[in-house]
């Protein structure tokens, strides 16, 4: 297997390239949440649900809300109560604009009925630098890498994870759902796709190669170091997940008038 990185336009350049490849199973696409978001905020020459065949959801990366360790907010409830008391004054930073974490922020903002200002950054590291410098109130980040290291070092305090279950490495950090927002769940996922019209037999064969690989202990260990957890969701089940998330993203992007 040869890996070819095609950066640019929030993964859209590489995605469009694969959409034009022969549907023979020899050229595949690895992408995540931007795969669904980009066509909703940009004019692109492909559609994620009709231009590709979903193979497998390979891994998920938990997300969480963090504050500076010197912050007066020790729980998500503290943060939300302060936001209600000071409408528009508190800030939450993350990757943006129109990222999966900004969409997650917009959903929580509506469900919690709070007025918090979103501050977009080109990546999580600069957002964390702003948080450590007390320039923003909180950050909606992806667990792993610098976020995990700053929590371990005691510089950041995790208030809640947006995953459905608690993060294994942070068992004392509650989920957002535990605060009463029972259907709230946000994960950053990584999936693999083939161009549209790839034969179903080929898609099944490819899923049969990736599925056992995700169960290898060494693979799980390497993924967890990066804050990623293996998934074994393939074929029609992965396709149903994509359709639902696409519809959810479309609704929130329209309601919040998000722009790419």
C-alpha positions in Angstrom: 0.0 0.0 0.0 1.3 3.4 -1.0 0.2 6.5 0.9 -0.1 9.7 -1.1 -0.9 12.8 0.9 -3.0 15.4 -1.0 -3.4 18.4 1.3 -5.4 21.5 0.6 -8.9 23.0 0.8 -9.7 21.1 4.0 -9.1 17.7 2.3 -11.3 18.6 -0.7 -8.4 18.5 -3.2 -7.5 14.9 -2.3 -11.1 13.8 -2.1 -12.0 15.2 -5.5 -8.9 13.4 -7.0 -10.1 10.0 -5.7 -13.6 10.7 -7.0 -12.2 10.6 -10.5 -10.3 7.4 -10.1 -11.3 4.1 -11.7 -13.7 2.1 -9.5 -11.4 -1.0 -9.3 -10.5 -0.9 -5.6 -6.9 0.1 -6.2 -7.2 3.8 -5.2 -9.0 4.5 -1.9 -9.6 7.6 0.2 -9.0 8.1 3.9 -11.0 11.1 5.2 -13.1 12.2 8.2 -15.7 14.7 9.2 -14.6 17.3 6.5 -15.7 14.7 3.9 -19.3 15.5 4.8 -18.9 19.2 5.8 -17.0 20.5 2.8 -19.7 20.0 0.2 -22.1 21.9 2.5 -20.0 25.0 2.7 -18.2 25.0 -0.6 -19.0 24.4 -4.3 -17.4 21.1 -5.1 -17.5 18.7 -8.0 -18.4 15.7 -6.0 -21.1 14.6 -3.5 -19.9 12.5 -0.5 -23.0 10.2 -0.5 -23.2 9.5 -4.2 -19.6 9.9 -5.3 -18.1 7.2 -3.1 -18.7 3.8 -1.7 -18.2 3.6 2.1 -15.9 0.8 3.2 -15.2 1.2 6.9 -15.1 3.6 9.8 -11.6 3.0 10.9 -11.2 5.0 14.1 -12.7 7.7 16.3 -11.0 10.4 18.2 -12.9 11.7 21.4 -13.5 15.4 21.8 -13.6 17.4 25.0 -14.0 20.8 26.4 -11.0 22.2 28.4 -10.2 25.3 30.3 -6.9 26.7 31.7 -6.1 25.0 35.0 -6.3 28.5 36.7 -9.9 28.9 35.4 -12.6 29.4 38.0 -14.7 26.8 36.1 -14.3 23.3 37.4 -17.3 21.6 35.7 -19.2 22.1 32.4 -22.1 23.3 34.6 -20.0 26.0 36.0 -19.0 27.2 32.5 -22.6 27.1 31.2 -24.0 28.9 34.3 -21.3 31.7 33.8 -22.3 32.0 30.2 -25.9 32.5 31.1 -24.9 35.2 33.6 -22.6 37.0 31.1 -24.2 36.6 27.6 -21.7 36.9 24.8 -18.7 37.5 27.1 -17.3 33.9 27.4 -15.5 32.4 24.4 -14.8 29.0 23.1 -12.0 28.4 20.6 -11.5 25.5 18.2 -10.6 24.7 14.6 -12.7 26.8 12.2 -14.5 28.0 10.4 -17.2 25.4 9.7 -15.4 22.5 11.4 -16.8 19.5 13.1 -16.0 21.1 16.5 -17.7 24.4 15.6 -20.8 22.4 14.5 -20.6 20.6 17.9 -20.3 24.0 19.6 -23.4 25.3 17.8 -25.4 22.2 18.9 -24.4 22.6 22.5 -25.0 26.3 22.4 -28.6 25.7 21.3 -29.3 22.8 23.7 -27.9 24.6 26.7 -29.5 27.9 25.6 -26.3 30.0 26.2 -24.7 32.8 24.3 -21.0 32.0 23.9 -18.7 33.5 21.3 -16.9 31.0 19.0 -13.3 31.9 18.1 -11.9 30.1 15.1 -8.3 29.0 14.8 -6.4 27.2 12.0 -5.6 24.4 14.3 -5.8 23.1 17.9 -2.2 24.1 18.9 -2.8 27.9 18.4 -6.2 27.6 20.1 -4.4 26.0 23.1 -1.8 28.7 23.2 -4.6 31.3 23.4 -6.2 29.3 26.2 -2.9 29.0 28.1 -2.4 32.7 27.7 -5.9 33.4 29.0 -7.0 35.0 25.8 -10.0 32.7 25.4 -12.3 31.0 28.1 -12.3 27.5 26.8 -11.3 25.2 23.9 -13.3 22.4 22.2 -10.5 20.0 21.3 -9.7 16.6 20.1 -8.2 14.3 22.8 -4.7 13.2 22.0 -1.5 14.9 21.1 -1.0 18.3 22.7 -4.4 18.4 24.5 -3.6 15.1 26.3 -0.1 16.3 27.2 -1.3 19.6 28.6 -3.9 17.8 30.7 -1.3 15.4 32.0 1.0 18.3 32.8 -1.7 20.0 34.8 -1.9 23.1 32.6 -5.4 22.3 31.3 -8.5 21.1 33.1 -10.9 18.9 31.2 -14.6 19.7 32.0 -16.4 17.2 29.8 -16.0 14.8 26.9 -18.5 15.1 24.0 -18.2 11.3 23.3 -21.0 8.9 24.2 -18.8 7.3 26.9 -16.0 8.6 29.1 -12.5 8.6 27.7 -10.6 5.5 29.0 -7.6 7.6 29.9 -9.7 10.2 31.7 -12.3 8.1 33.7 -13.1 11.0 36.1 -14.1 13.4 33.3 -17.9 13.1 32.7 -19.6 13.2 29.3 -21.7 16.1 28.1 -24.6 13.7 28.1 -24.2 13.2 31.9 -25.0 16.9 32.4 -28.5 16.3 31.0 -27.9 16.6 27.3 -28.6 12.9 26.8 -28.3 12.7 23.0 -25.2 14.8 22.7 -22.3 13.0 21.1 -19.4 14.3 19.0 -16.5 12.2 17.7 -13.9 12.9 15.1 -14.0 9.9 12.9 -11.6 8.5 10.2 -13.1 6.4 7.4 -12.0 4.8 4.2 -13.9 5.0 0.9 -13.7 3.8 -2.7 -14.9 5.7 -5.8 -18.6 5.3 -6.7 -19.5 2.2 -8.7 -16.8 0.1 -7.2 -18.3 -3.4 -7.2 -19.9 -4.5 -3.9 -17.7 -7.6 -4.0 -14.6 -5.5 -4.0 -15.9 -3.2 -1.2 -16.7 -6.3 0.9 -13.2 -7.7 0.2 -11.6 -4.5 1.2 -13.6 -4.3 4.4 -12.5 -7.9 5.1 -8.9 -6.7 5.0 -9.3 -3.6 7.3 -11.5 -5.2 9.9 -9.1 -7.8 11.3 -6.2 -5.2 11.1 -8.1 -3.0 13.5 -8.3 -5.8 16.0 -4.5 -6.4 16.1 -3.3 -5.3 19.6 -0.3 -3.5 18.2 -2.5 -1.4 15.9 -4.8 -0.5 18.8 -1.9 0.5 20.9 -0.4 2.8 18.2 -3.8 4.4 17.6 -4.5 5.0 21.3 -1.1 6.8 21.6 -2.5 9.3 19.1 -5.9 9.5 21.0 -7.6 7.3 18.5 -9.7 4.2 19.1 -10.4 1.5 16.5 -13.9 1.1 15.1 -15.3 -1.9 13.3 -18.2 -0.3 11.4 -18.3 -1.2 7.7 -20.6 -1.4 4.7 -24.2 -0.5 5.0 -23.9 0.4 8.7 -21.1 2.9 8.0 -23.3 4.2 5.1 -26.3 4.8 7.4 -24.0 6.7 9.8 -22.8 8.9 7.1 -26.3 9.7 5.8 -27.5 10.7 9.3 -24.5 12.8 10.1 -24.7 14.6 6.7 -28.4 15.5 7.4 -27.5 16.7 10.9 -24.6 18.8 9.6 -26.7 20.3 6.8 -29.4 21.4 9.4 -26.9 23.0 11.8 -24.9 24.7 9.1 -28.1 26.2 7.7 -29.5 27.2 11.1 -26.2 28.8 12.2 -25.4 30.2 8.8 -21.9 28.8 8.9 -19.5 29.6 6.1 -16.4 27.8 5.0 
